[in-house]
Amino acid sequence: VLDTTWDEDTLTYANRPTAVVPPLEIWDLAWPMGPQTKTVVAQGGELAAFIEQQINNGETEVAFRLDAHTSAYFHTKESSTGPAVTLELELVPAVASDWIVASADTWVDEGEPDTPQITTELRANGTCSQSTHSADGDPDHSFFRFDMPTPIPGEQLVEATLRLTSFNGFACGGYGPMTITTVSEDSWDESTLTWNTAPVSDGQAVLNPHQWHNGIEIIRTLQDTSAPFTEAVLQEFTGDGTLSLRLEGNGYFNRLYTRENATEGYRPALQLVTYVP
């Protein structure tokens, strides 16, 4: 049950918390007529996933409801004659991976729809225009591809973080933060990609990074994560192991460092936090 505020002294059938469905566990406890003590251990995946979800939601308590289709009596926490109902947790420490540098990155320009943009920087632009910052008013999209390691058996992804470093940019009105979406097509070539050949975005934003420069050339490194981003990475982590992303500027123009940058910490990179139960 999600409600943990009930009081054992005042709880009744009428005010009992609503149960989460479907059941987390189904026990088969069969007795012959007469008293007999049995102990059952529930350790299924659904039970563990529920507890993990509550912990990730910041909860410090979990509550359960036991329903039966027959009569059964259990020892309470005050019992001195038998084992009480207990909960035992095995906590496995999560481990952060090294930063996985993009295996490919490039950008495309709607103003030059058939021309690959082979440069030493990446760009994201909505319709901002300012010659002093090399913004021509045409939309620019950047693309990134990451090759993730093969998960070991049972490995679970807890969190994924994207690192980007920009060195210049400015706002031109409208929606300030940039938008990052996933791209299902992973076979694009950074040396030949153009606006007209760029793969289509999956549509739903998974990150909205905000790199504020106000026209001042200054290095800003952003590390960003979100539940939708982690979920998107998880699908690829347990799938083909390759993640492609598209970055667009909306009402903001941004210039970013590429994977070839001499400073490793400035390169676009992905970090995975995982654990093995």
ZIHUSUL-V578882 format. One record per residue. N is the residue number from 1. RES is the residue in one small letter. NEAR is the number of other C-alpha atoms within 10 Angstrom. Layout:
N/RES/NEAR  N/RES/NEAR
//
This chain:
1/v/14  2/l/15  3/d/13  4/t/13  5/t/9  6/w/13  7/d/9  8/e/7  9/d/6  10/t/8  11/l/11  12/t/11  13/y/6  14/a/6  15/n/9  16/r/14  17/p/18  18/t/11  19/a/15  20/v/12  21/v/7  22/p/7  23/p/12  24/l/16  25/e/13  26/i/11  27/w/10  28/d/7  29/l/11  30/a/9  31/w/12  32/p/6  33/m/6  34/g/5  35/p/8  36/q/7  37/t/10  38/k/11  39/t/10  40/v/9  41/v/9  42/a/12  43/q/12  44/g/11  45/g/11  46/e/13  47/l/15  48/a/14  49/a/12  50/f/16  51/i/17  52/e/13  53/q/12  54/q/14  55/i/13  56/n/11  57/n/9  58/g/8  59/e/13  60/t/9  61/e/12  62/v/14  63/a/13  64/f/15  65/r/11  66/l/9  67/d/11  68/a/9  69/h/5  70/t/7  71/s/7  72/a/10  73/y/7  74/f/13  75/h/13  76/t/13  77/k/11  78/e/9  79/s/11  80/s/9  81/t/8  82/g/14  83/p/15  84/a/14  85/v/13  86/t/8  87/l/8  88/e/6  89/l/8  90/e/7  91/l/9  92/v/10  93/p/10  94/a/16  95/v/13  96/a/15  97/s/13  98/d/11  99/w/17  100/i/18  101/v/24  102/a/21  103/s/16  104/a/19  105/d/26  106/t/26  107/w/27  108/v/28  109/d/23  110/e/15  111/g/13  112/e/14  113/p/15  114/d/15  115/t/16  116/p/20  117/q/21  118/i/15  119/t/11  120/t/12  121/e/19  122/l/25  123/r/29  124/a/29  125/n/29  126/g/25  127/t/20  128/c/26  129/s/19  130/q/13  131/s/9  132/t/8  133/h/17  134/s/13  135/a/22  136/d/16  137/g/18  138/d/14  139/p/23  140/d/27  141/h/24  142/s/23  143/f/27  144/f/26  145/r/25  146/f/20  147/d/18  148/m/21  149/p/12  150/t/12  151/p/15  152/i/9  153/p/8  154/g/9  155/e/13  156/q/17  157/l/22  158/v/17  159/e/19  160/a/23  161/t/19  162/l/21  163/r/20  164/l/21  165/t/22  166/s/25  167/f/20  168/n/22  169/g/26  170/f/24  171/a/23  172/c/19  173/g/12  174/g/11  175/y/13  176/g/20  177/p/19  178/m/22  179/t/20  180/i/23  181/t/22  182/t/23  183/v/19  184/s/15  185/e/15  186/d/15  187/s/10  188/w/18  189/d/15  190/e/20  191/s/14  192/t/15  193/l/22  194/t/23  195/w/20  196/n/14  197/t/15  198/a/21  199/p/19  200/v/12  201/s/17  202/d/13  203/g/11  204/q/11  205/a/16  206/v/20  207/l/22  208/n/18  209/p/20  210/h/15  211/q/25  212/w/20  213/h/19  214/n/14  215/g/16  216/i/12  217/e/14  218/i/13  219/i/15  220/r/15  221/t/18  222/l/17  223/q/14  224/d/16  225/t/18  226/s/15  227/a/13  228/p/14  229/f/20  230/t/21  231/e/16  232/a/16  233/v/25  234/l/19  235/q/14  236/e/16  237/f/21  238/t/15  239/g/12  240/d/12  241/g/16  242/t/20  243/l/24  244/s/24  245/l/21  246/r/25  247/l/25  248/e/24  249/g/27  250/n/23  251/g/20  252/y/27  253/f/34  254/n/28  255/r/22  256/l/24  257/y/23  258/t/26  259/r/24  260/e/17  261/n/13  262/a/10  263/t/9  264/e/12  265/g/15  266/y/23  267/r/23  268/p/30  269/a/24  270/l/24  271/q/19  272/l/24  273/v/16  274/t/19  275/y/17  276/v/14  277/p/12
//
